[in-house]
Amino acid sequence: RSSAPSPAAAARPAPREAPRATPSEVPAPAARSPRAPAPASRSTPRSTPAAPAAPAPAAAALPDRDTAVAAPSLVRAAAPPSDASGTAATGPEDRAAIPLVLYAIPAFLGLLLLEWLSFRFRPDDAALGYRGRDTATSLSMGIGNVVINLAWGLVVVAAYVATYQLTPLRIPMDSWWAWALLLVADDLAYYWFHRVHHESRFFWASHVVHHSSQRYNLSTALRQTWTPMTSLPFWLPLLLVGFPPYAVLTMQAVSLLYQFWIHTERIHRLWAPLEWVLNTPSHHRVHHGSNRQYLDRNYGGILIVWDRLFGTFEPERERVRYGLTTNIATSNPVRVAFHEYVALGRDVRAGNSWRTRWHLAFGRPGWTPAVLDPGLSPAGR
């Protein structure tokens, strides 16, 4: 390196200047030399402090934790693990709910096949088993339900996210107690959803599909409605108290998975303490019964304690007659899906007053005026 010698160096005797140092021999003196560069280097940090801070304003544009469910990838990439109050934000839990039911379909079909084989090789005179057309109808209803929910599920997610954004409440889902609390809350929501769908004809028109089989086996669990829209309002309170949408959707899937195995006659009763707390095959057989004492009983999803608490519990005593009080003579999936809506529309049109029409639509299934209007048929049950 060549540089002009300082005045002090020029005044030194010639013998000290004679040896020329290579760059490798004098790195330190070159870095430490003269005072001239020092003031410039000391002043530089003071003159440009804003440069590294320039990206800071952009952080204000990042989504807050209320949009965690709507834009999970953005939040995972940019949002901090907790909000300003110290409450855990959605963090890794901002993922959309895993489609557990879709993943479980192979298990559903495998267990269904095993149950069919058990009836084939070890028949039980006390159980009805399988019938080809009935099973085909149940599977068709299940496939239709999955397809319809692919579209309707988007509406549900949007409604859940919008509801969740209305409340400042947030329940962090990184603790076991939060999931335990959600299980109880979800099951209570399911109880009232289920009860209303039995006690109001408008809602029953959607749910009647699940009760239309005169058999009771694992295929019956797959006989699901094609009009799931009536269920939406019942879970919105869970969003309002601070459960995130992905957690509510996941717990709904867990409840549905649990309820699959209780649709069987191959299991009689479980250990008494479990029978007292859980919804079991015995309790759910009662729910599917058309016997007079079994109508509108045992609404619980995972837990049976709500029925004991609200007076809708009935133990299994006499043999259950499955199906409806007036069964439909069809295996056509479209008729199974919509037959009660057709009957409901016919009866409402035949009503001779708005009060009668209201009761026919939203009263209990089977309700009729004291004197039947001309052309009015008894509502289906």
Legacy VTK file of the C-alpha trace (Angstrom):
# vtk DataFile Version 3.0
C-alpha trace
ASCII
DATASET POLYDATA
POINTS 381 float
0.000 0.000 0.000
1.263 3.519 -0.714
0.252 6.503 1.320
1.720 9.916 1.910
3.922 9.983 5.027
2.826 12.213 7.832
4.915 15.310 8.560
6.363 13.614 11.634
7.549 10.660 9.624
9.168 12.907 7.001
11.265 14.609 9.673
12.806 11.364 10.864
16.368 10.476 9.867
16.890 8.695 6.539
18.101 5.374 7.973
14.655 4.803 9.490
12.999 5.313 6.116
15.345 3.063 4.130
13.753 -0.360 4.895
10.516 -0.774 3.052
7.964 -2.798 4.891
5.666 -5.134 2.985
1.937 -4.852 3.605
1.994 -8.048 5.645
4.602 -6.668 8.011
2.744 -3.511 8.948
-0.951 -4.237 9.152
-1.390 -2.946 12.671
0.380 0.384 12.210
-1.656 0.969 9.058
-4.888 0.339 10.981
-3.758 2.469 13.928
-2.143 5.338 12.108
-2.865 8.910 12.425
-5.600 10.649 14.017
-7.131 11.958 10.806
-9.478 9.044 10.086
-10.619 8.674 13.725
-12.931 11.667 13.904
-14.633 10.607 10.693
-15.229 7.036 11.930
-16.528 8.240 15.294
-18.991 10.608 13.735
-20.406 8.123 11.241
-22.593 6.127 13.645
-24.118 9.313 14.980
-24.934 10.608 11.542
-26.792 7.491 10.241
-28.723 5.841 13.097
-31.991 5.783 11.156
-30.728 3.468 8.389
-31.006 0.148 10.225
-34.351 1.176 11.746
-35.943 1.916 8.378
-37.847 -1.444 8.151
-39.543 -0.827 11.525
-42.583 1.045 10.147
-43.323 -1.935 7.876
-43.923 -4.100 10.933
-47.134 -2.189 11.581
-48.559 -3.728 8.433
-48.184 -7.284 9.715
-51.432 -9.044 10.683
-52.364 -8.969 14.338
-53.322 -12.068 16.262
-56.992 -11.645 15.419
-56.166 -12.598 11.829
-54.159 -15.631 12.871
-56.726 -18.078 11.634
-57.530 -16.192 8.467
-53.876 -15.936 7.387
-51.929 -18.566 9.328
-48.891 -18.622 7.053
-48.331 -14.893 7.485
-48.675 -15.084 11.228
-46.287 -17.994 11.551
-43.717 -16.110 9.523
-44.003 -12.745 11.194
-46.024 -12.668 14.398
-44.347 -12.947 17.805
-45.237 -15.872 20.052
-47.231 -13.685 22.397
-49.117 -10.455 22.302
-48.390 -7.311 24.274
-50.356 -8.519 27.266
-48.255 -11.648 27.546
-51.107 -13.892 26.473
-49.961 -16.537 24.077
-51.083 -15.788 20.572
-52.095 -18.572 18.273
-48.462 -19.537 17.592
-48.240 -23.005 16.080
-51.909 -23.536 16.829
-52.989 -21.112 14.114
-53.058 -23.964 11.650
-56.373 -24.878 10.095
-58.036 -27.824 11.750
-56.697 -31.107 10.488
-59.418 -32.844 8.466
-59.507 -35.720 10.932
-62.738 -37.146 9.565
-61.316 -37.419 6.043
-58.222 -39.185 7.376
-60.445 -41.554 9.348
-62.486 -42.751 6.357
-60.228 -45.802 5.702
-60.580 -46.771 9.371
-64.372 -46.329 9.156
-64.579 -48.654 6.169
-62.190 -51.178 7.711
-64.167 -51.385 10.956
-67.416 -51.569 9.021
-66.050 -54.551 7.086
-64.952 -56.248 10.305
-68.392 -55.802 11.835
-70.028 -57.206 8.704
-67.711 -60.225 8.832
-68.564 -60.743 12.499
-72.256 -60.974 11.603
-71.439 -63.193 8.650
-69.499 -65.784 10.610
-70.902 -65.299 14.109
-74.536 -64.274 13.686
-76.466 -62.968 16.654
-80.195 -63.570 16.778
-80.623 -60.517 18.987
-78.967 -58.193 16.439
-80.224 -57.168 13.013
-76.861 -56.968 11.266
-76.536 -55.646 7.717
-78.784 -55.472 4.680
-77.276 -54.599 1.304
-79.600 -51.814 0.173
-79.704 -50.202 3.604
-75.898 -50.171 3.822
-75.586 -48.771 0.288
-77.969 -45.940 1.191
-76.012 -45.132 4.352
-72.721 -45.037 2.423
-74.294 -42.846 -0.272
-75.535 -40.400 2.359
-72.069 -40.296 3.907
-70.356 -39.599 0.585
-72.867 -36.856 -0.212
-72.292 -35.281 3.193
-68.518 -35.175 2.632
-68.891 -33.582 -0.814
-71.368 -30.951 0.383
-69.203 -30.094 3.379
-66.218 -29.409 1.121
-68.087 -26.286 0.000
-70.156 -25.552 3.098
-67.078 -25.916 5.272
-65.644 -22.748 3.739
-68.717 -20.832 4.904
-68.372 -22.330 8.387
-64.716 -21.340 8.647
-65.484 -17.795 7.467
-68.315 -17.467 9.997
-66.139 -18.823 12.806
-63.268 -16.461 11.989
-65.615 -13.462 11.775
-67.212 -14.357 15.109
-63.808 -14.881 16.734
-62.726 -11.400 15.645
-65.715 -9.819 17.385
-64.455 -10.653 20.866
-61.305 -9.579 22.724
-61.337 -12.844 24.679
-58.606 -15.340 23.881
-58.109 -18.794 25.390
-54.553 -20.035 24.764
-54.637 -23.603 23.484
-51.124 -24.547 24.601
-52.328 -26.078 27.887
-54.095 -29.376 28.540
-56.794 -27.688 30.606
-57.832 -25.554 27.625
-58.507 -28.664 25.545
-60.310 -30.347 28.439
-62.479 -27.246 28.859
-63.166 -27.157 25.130
-64.200 -30.823 25.132
-66.818 -30.092 27.805
-67.990 -26.885 26.088
-68.178 -28.558 22.680
-70.192 -31.451 24.080
-72.631 -29.062 25.740
-73.028 -27.223 22.423
-73.576 -30.565 20.717
-76.231 -31.547 23.275
-78.322 -28.455 22.517
-77.738 -28.721 18.774
-78.907 -32.345 18.923
-81.865 -31.653 21.173
-83.163 -28.750 19.074
-82.815 -30.905 15.946
-85.178 -33.410 17.555
-87.664 -31.008 19.112
-88.239 -28.574 16.229
-89.550 -29.900 12.937
-87.595 -27.431 10.794
-84.343 -28.747 12.262
-85.633 -32.317 12.410
-86.070 -32.226 8.629
-82.274 -32.111 8.373
-81.498 -34.597 11.142
-84.178 -37.191 10.327
-81.786 -38.625 7.722
-79.610 -40.092 10.449
-82.582 -41.891 12.028
-84.133 -43.222 8.825
-82.455 -46.634 8.885
-84.221 -49.564 10.535
-80.824 -51.160 11.174
-78.222 -50.184 13.717
-74.629 -50.829 12.709
-71.486 -48.909 11.877
-72.830 -47.965 8.453
-75.666 -46.111 10.204
-73.079 -43.727 11.648
-72.231 -42.672 8.084
-75.868 -41.884 7.205
-75.432 -38.122 7.485
-77.471 -35.127 6.392
-77.066 -33.321 3.088
-78.261 -30.065 4.685
-75.687 -29.343 7.424
-76.453 -25.610 7.349
-78.804 -25.825 10.344
-75.943 -26.638 12.724
-73.938 -23.426 12.297
-75.362 -21.227 15.117
-74.876 -23.721 17.928
-71.077 -23.465 18.110
-70.727 -19.683 17.711
-70.771 -19.073 21.513
-67.544 -21.078 21.786
-65.855 -18.571 19.466
-67.249 -15.641 21.438
-65.729 -16.865 24.707
-62.299 -17.074 23.079
-61.767 -20.565 21.657
-59.975 -20.186 18.295
-61.739 -21.496 15.183
-59.184 -24.223 14.434
-59.647 -25.646 17.956
-63.456 -25.670 17.710
-63.322 -27.399 14.317
-60.842 -29.952 15.628
-62.983 -30.772 18.658
-66.045 -31.159 16.455
-64.110 -33.727 14.438
-63.032 -35.528 17.614
-66.673 -35.731 18.744
-67.769 -37.111 15.370
-64.993 -39.720 15.446
-65.997 -40.803 18.935
-69.616 -41.256 17.917
-68.772 -43.644 15.090
-68.035 -46.677 17.258
-71.169 -46.381 19.412
-73.380 -47.279 16.417
-73.223 -51.016 17.019
-75.167 -53.862 18.541
-72.031 -55.945 19.019
-71.127 -54.145 22.255
-73.694 -54.494 25.007
-72.671 -52.516 28.086
-69.392 -51.110 29.364
-68.056 -50.853 32.912
-70.704 -49.128 35.051
-68.704 -45.941 35.845
-68.122 -45.428 32.103
-71.798 -45.986 31.383
-72.596 -43.260 33.908
-70.324 -40.633 32.312
-69.901 -41.486 28.636
-72.251 -41.916 25.731
-72.008 -45.642 24.992
-73.493 -48.060 22.446
-76.241 -48.912 24.930
-77.204 -45.259 25.475
-77.103 -44.455 21.776
-79.200 -47.468 20.814
-81.910 -45.919 22.984
-81.495 -42.642 21.101
-82.123 -44.411 17.776
-85.194 -46.222 19.087
-88.733 -45.522 17.921
-90.178 -47.105 21.067
-92.418 -44.583 22.781
-90.292 -44.375 25.935
-87.109 -43.955 23.859
-88.238 -40.991 21.751
-86.158 -37.815 22.202
-83.702 -39.298 24.707
-79.935 -39.444 25.179
-78.730 -36.496 23.100
-75.127 -36.420 24.325
-72.178 -36.705 21.949
-69.235 -37.917 24.035
-70.731 -37.373 27.495
-74.079 -38.576 28.802
-73.989 -36.323 31.863
-75.983 -33.559 30.102
-78.919 -35.919 29.652
-78.768 -36.876 33.310
-78.590 -33.198 34.247
-81.390 -31.950 31.948
-83.754 -34.890 32.395
-83.485 -36.490 28.942
-81.685 -39.697 29.961
-83.259 -43.099 29.436
-81.485 -46.426 30.074
-81.783 -49.342 27.693
-84.374 -51.766 29.038
-86.581 -53.359 26.408
-85.382 -54.253 22.954
-84.985 -51.244 20.674
-87.018 -50.811 17.486
-84.872 -48.722 15.159
-86.065 -46.149 12.652
-88.939 -43.669 12.646
-92.416 -43.918 14.102
-93.554 -43.826 10.469
-90.755 -45.273 8.368
-90.026 -44.181 4.832
-90.292 -46.934 2.246
-87.327 -45.921 0.115
-83.618 -46.486 -0.277
-83.235 -43.608 -2.729
-80.591 -41.258 -1.220
-82.241 -38.122 -2.651
-85.621 -39.011 -1.161
-83.985 -39.954 2.127
-82.223 -36.572 2.197
-85.225 -34.380 1.407
-88.427 -36.300 2.141
-89.179 -34.411 5.355
-88.596 -31.019 3.724
-91.168 -31.992 1.072
-93.690 -33.037 3.744
-92.960 -29.899 5.765
-93.581 -27.633 2.778
-96.804 -29.433 1.926
-98.123 -29.122 5.474
-97.173 -25.462 5.841
-98.957 -24.615 2.596
-102.049 -26.464 3.830
-102.181 -24.537 7.120
-105.121 -22.104 7.318
-103.425 -19.548 9.596
-99.961 -18.154 10.154
-100.011 -19.431 13.707
-100.714 -22.952 12.466
-97.993 -22.650 9.851
-95.489 -21.456 12.441
-96.208 -24.395 14.737
-96.053 -26.839 11.869
-92.652 -25.501 10.846
-90.992 -24.962 14.214
-93.070 -26.952 16.676
-92.324 -30.518 17.681
-92.296 -33.124 14.929
-95.701 -34.777 14.835
-97.517 -31.654 16.031
-100.944 -31.061 14.497
-103.743 -28.591 15.318
-106.565 -29.820 17.547
-108.700 -29.982 14.408
-106.727 -30.830 11.313
-106.934 -28.326 8.511
-108.266 -29.707 5.240
-105.508 -31.463 3.366
-103.136 -31.420 6.340
-101.342 -34.669 7.073
-99.800 -35.506 10.455
-96.215 -34.271 10.525
-93.518 -36.922 10.259
-91.578 -38.147 13.268
LINES 1 382
381 0 1 2 3 4 5 6 7 8 9 10 11 12 13 14 15 16 17 18 19 20 21 22 23 24 25 26 27 28 29 30 31 32 33 34 35 36 37 38 39 40 41 42 43 44 45 46 47 48 49 50 51 52 53 54 55 56 57 58 59 60 61 62 63 64 65 66 67 68 69 70 71 72 73 74 75 76 77 78 79 80 81 82 83 84 85 86 87 88 89 90 91 92 93 94 95 96 97 98 99 100 101 102 103 104 105 106 107 108 109 110 111 112 113 114 115 116 117 118 119 120 121 122 123 124 125 126 127 128 129 130 131 132 133 134 135 136 137 138 139 140 141 142 143 144 145 146 147 148 149 150 151 152 153 154 155 156 157 158 159 160 161 162 163 164 165 166 167 168 169 170 171 172 173 174 175 176 177 178 179 180 181 182 183 184 185 186 187 188 189 190 191 192 193 194 195 196 197 198 199 200 201 202 203 204 205 206 207 208 209 210 211 212 213 214 215 216 217 218 219 220 221 222 223 224 225 226 227 228 229 230 231 232 233 234 235 236 237 238 239 240 241 242 243 244 245 246 247 248 249 250 251 252 253 254 255 256 257 258 259 260 261 262 263 264 265 266 267 268 269 270 271 272 273 274 275 276 277 278 279 280 281 282 283 284 285 286 287 288 289 290 291 292 293 294 295 296 297 298 299 300 301 302 303 304 305 306 307 308 309 310 311 312 313 314 315 316 317 318 319 320 321 322 323 324 325 326 327 328 329 330 331 332 333 334 335 336 337 338 339 340 341 342 343 344 345 346 347 348 349 350 351 352 353 354 355 356 357 358 359 360 361 362 363 364 365 366 367 368 369 370 371 372 373 374 375 376 377 378 379 380
